[in-house]
Amino acid sequence: MSDSSPLAKKQKVESTSEIPEIQGLEDYTFRDGEDITPAGAMPQKKYYRSRAHANPLSFNDNLTYPTKPADFDWQPYYPELPASKTAPTVIDIGCGFGGLTVELSSLLPDATVLGLEIRAKVCEYVRLRIISLRESEKGKYKNAACMRSNTMKNLVNYLNPKSLDKIFICFPDPHFKAKNHRRRIVSYDLLTEYAYCLKPNALLYLITDVKALHDWHLEKTDSHEMFERLDEETMESDPCVKAMINVTEEGKKVERSGSNKYYMVYRRL
């Protein structure tokens, strides 16, 4: 994978706020002798820009992943949490620059929030962002972390059945061409995996600014036997819905452009 954009030199952050380094980051070119993001500082997005999307089906960075969830240690991602609370209970799939992941950590203080992102540079930005927030606001954001992962291939290698309270999928790649619809993050097979990981009565949140993709989400999820729509009143009273609409970087971009946002929340049966 080639990318001419500069990327911050990898930092060794010596503190209890550290999050494990991002897999595959060594594949990118670093600026010699220049620390774009000093240890503990808030990273600047301009140094971590990447292609808007990646093809998860041809992704070949050879990420390592556990054979089963029991083989994976979450403690390094949440070093300030007791070991019994380090397994994620809320995941933000395709977390982008981490706006929602960070917001959910405050909105859901008893949850363990994990942002999942396939793009190495973007994931590194979120990692450094959370470290900086932990350092500057002691005691906060200790329940948030990010990890580079290909959700379409490896989700169940990390998560136990019936372990999640919430899954967020916000502004995913619409993959407009019919031949690429198989790359979409919502499909019958993937919904089955989401249902496997969600607890009964747990929630799946979906939002996009593409009407055709929203219709796809509704069609696929309505037809899945493990999900049912939330009623309008319950959905609108959920503070996580407001966060999903308003705090993601992509959502803010859509707001500035004056475009519509389409969303739905489903309960896992």
C-alpha positions in Angstrom: 0.0 0.0 0.0 1.5 3.3 -1.0 0.6 6.8 0.3 2.6 10.0 -0.2 0.9 11.8 2.7 3.2 12.4 5.8 2.5 10.4 8.9 3.6 11.2 12.4 6.6 9.4 13.6 5.6 6.5 15.9 5.5 7.6 19.5 6.6 5.6 22.6 4.2 7.1 25.1 5.4 6.0 28.6 2.3 6.3 30.7 -0.6 4.3 31.9 -2.7 5.9 29.1 -0.9 4.0 26.3 -2.8 2.0 23.8 -1.0 -0.8 21.8 0.5 0.4 18.5 -1.4 0.0 15.3 -0.7 -3.0 13.1 0.6 -2.2 9.7 1.8 1.3 10.5 5.3 0.3 9.5 4.2 0.0 5.9 4.0 3.8 5.7 6.7 6.4 5.1 7.6 8.5 8.1 9.3 11.9 8.1 12.9 11.3 9.3 13.8 13.1 12.5 10.5 15.0 12.9 7.9 14.2 15.6 4.7 15.6 14.0 2.8 14.5 17.1 4.9 14.9 20.3 4.2 12.3 23.0 0.9 13.0 24.7 -0.1 15.8 22.4 -3.3 16.0 20.4 -2.6 14.8 16.8 -3.5 17.0 13.8 -5.8 15.4 11.2 -3.9 16.8 8.3 -1.0 14.5 9.0 -3.2 11.4 9.2 -5.4 11.8 6.1 -6.0 8.6 4.1 -8.1 7.3 1.3 -11.7 7.7 2.2 -12.4 3.9 2.2 -10.6 0.6 1.8 -11.8 -2.6 0.1 -12.1 -5.1 3.0 -12.4 -8.1 0.7 -9.0 -7.5 -1.0 -7.3 -6.1 2.1 -4.0 -8.0 2.4 -2.0 -6.3 5.1 -1.8 -9.7 6.9 -3.2 -8.4 10.2 -2.7 -10.8 13.0 -5.8 -11.8 15.0 -6.7 -14.4 17.6 -8.0 -17.8 16.9 -10.7 -17.3 19.5 -11.7 -14.4 21.9 -10.2 -16.1 24.9 -6.7 -15.8 23.3 -6.9 -12.0 23.1 -5.8 -9.7 26.0 -7.8 -6.5 26.2 -6.0 -5.1 29.3 -3.3 -3.2 27.3 -6.1 -1.2 25.6 -7.8 -0.3 28.9 -4.9 -0.2 31.4 -6.9 1.8 34.0 -9.9 -0.5 34.0 -10.1 -3.7 36.1 -9.4 -6.8 34.1 -13.0 -7.9 34.5 -14.2 -4.8 32.5 -11.7 -4.7 29.7 -13.7 -6.7 27.1 -15.6 -4.3 24.8 -19.3 -3.9 25.4 -19.9 -1.2 22.7 -18.2 -1.1 19.3 -18.0 1.7 16.7 -17.4 0.0 13.4 -15.5 2.1 10.9 -14.9 4.7 13.6 -13.0 7.1 11.3 -11.3 9.9 13.3 -13.0 8.7 16.5 -15.5 11.4 17.2 -18.3 9.0 18.2 -15.9 6.6 20.0 -14.7 9.5 22.2 -18.3 10.8 22.8 -19.6 7.4 23.7 -16.9 6.9 26.3 -18.4 9.9 28.2 -22.0 9.2 27.3 -21.7 5.6 28.5 -19.3 5.7 31.4 -20.0 2.1 32.5 -19.4 0.7 29.0 -16.1 -0.3 27.5 -16.0 1.4 24.1 -13.9 0.2 21.1 -13.5 2.0 17.8 -12.7 -0.3 14.9 -11.0 1.1 11.8 -9.3 -0.6 8.8 -7.1 2.3 7.7 -3.8 2.4 9.6 -3.1 6.1 9.5 -6.7 7.0 10.7 -6.5 4.4 13.4 -3.2 5.8 14.6 -4.8 9.3 14.8 -7.6 7.9 17.0 -5.1 6.1 19.2 -3.0 9.2 19.8 -6.2 11.3 20.3 -7.4 9.0 23.1 -4.0 9.0 24.7 -3.9 12.8 24.6 -7.4 13.0 26.1 -6.5 10.6 28.9 -3.4 12.6 29.8 -5.2 16.0 29.7 -8.3 14.9 31.5 -7.2 12.4 34.1 -9.8 9.8 34.9 -11.7 10.3 31.7 -11.7 8.3 28.5 -10.1 5.3 30.2 -13.0 3.2 28.9 -12.3 4.1 25.2 -9.8 2.6 22.8 -9.3 1.8 19.2 -8.0 -1.1 17.2 -7.1 -1.7 13.6 -9.3 -4.5 12.3 -11.1 -5.9 9.3 -14.6 -6.3 10.8 -15.9 -8.1 7.7 -13.4 -10.9 8.3 -12.4 -11.0 11.9 -15.1 -9.7 14.3 -16.0 -13.0 15.9 -12.3 -13.8 16.5 -12.3 -11.0 19.1 -15.8 -11.0 20.6 -17.6 -13.6 22.6 -21.2 -14.4 21.8 -23.8 -12.2 23.5 -21.1 -9.8 24.8 -22.1 -6.5 23.3 -24.7 -3.9 24.3 -24.5 -1.7 21.2 -23.0 -1.7 17.7 -22.7 1.5 15.7 -22.2 1.6 12.0 -22.1 5.3 10.9 -21.7 6.6 7.4 -20.2 3.4 5.9 -18.9 3.3 2.3 -21.9 3.0 0.0 -20.1 1.0 -2.6 -22.4 2.3 -5.3 -21.6 -0.2 -8.1 -23.7 -3.3 -8.0 -20.6 -5.5 -8.4 -19.3 -4.0 -5.2 -22.4 -4.4 -3.0 -20.8 -7.5 -1.5 -18.4 -5.1 0.2 -21.1 -3.4 2.1 -20.9 -3.7 5.9 -24.5 -4.6 6.2 -25.6 -7.9 4.7 -27.5 -11.0 5.9 -24.3 -12.8 6.8 -22.7 -9.9 8.6 -26.0 -9.2 10.4 -25.9 -12.8 11.6 -22.4 -12.1 13.1 -23.6 -8.9 14.7 -26.5 -10.8 16.2 -24.1 -13.5 17.5 -22.1 -10.8 19.3 -25.0 -8.7 20.6 -26.9 -9.6 23.8 -30.6 -10.1 23.6 -32.3 -6.7 23.5 -29.0 -5.0 22.6 -29.1 -2.4 19.9 -27.7 -1.9 16.4 -27.4 1.7 15.2 -27.2 2.5 11.5 -26.8 5.9 9.8 -25.9 7.2 6.3 -26.4 10.2 4.1 -27.1 8.0 1.0 -30.8 7.2 0.6 -30.2 4.2 -1.5 -27.9 2.7 1.1 -30.4 3.5 3.9 -33.0 1.6 1.9 -30.5 -1.3 1.6 -29.9 -1.2 5.4 -33.7 -1.4 6.0 -34.3 -4.1 3.5 -31.5 -6.4 4.8 -32.1 -5.8 8.5 -35.9 -5.9 8.4 -35.7 -9.3 6.7 -33.3 -10.7 9.3 -35.0 -12.9 11.9 -32.8 -11.6 14.7 -33.6 -7.9 14.5 -36.6 -5.7 14.9 -36.9 -1.9 14.5 -37.2 0.3 17.5 -40.3 2.5 17.6 -39.9 6.1 16.8 -40.5 7.4 20.4 -37.9 5.0 21.9 -35.4 5.8 19.2 -35.7 9.6 19.5 -35.3 9.5 23.3 -32.0 7.6 23.1 -29.1 10.0 23.6 -26.9 7.7 21.6 -29.0 8.4 18.5 -28.4 12.1 19.0 -24.7 11.5 19.3 -24.7 9.3 16.2 -26.4 12.0 14.2 -24.3 15.0 15.5 -20.8 14.1 16.6 -19.2 12.0 13.9 -16.8 13.8 11.6 -18.7 12.5 8.6 -22.0 13.6 10.1 -20.7 17.1 10.7 -19.5 17.2 7.1 -23.0 16.2 5.9 -24.5 18.9 8.2 -22.3 21.6 6.6 -23.3 20.5 3.1 -27.0 20.6 4.0 -27.6 17.0 3.0 -30.0 14.6 4.7 -29.1 11.9 7.2 -31.0 8.6 7.3 -30.9 6.4 10.3 -32.5 3.5 12.1 -32.0 1.6 15.3 -32.7 -2.2 15.7 -33.1 -4.4 18.7 -31.5 -7.8 18.7 -34.2 -10.4 19.5 
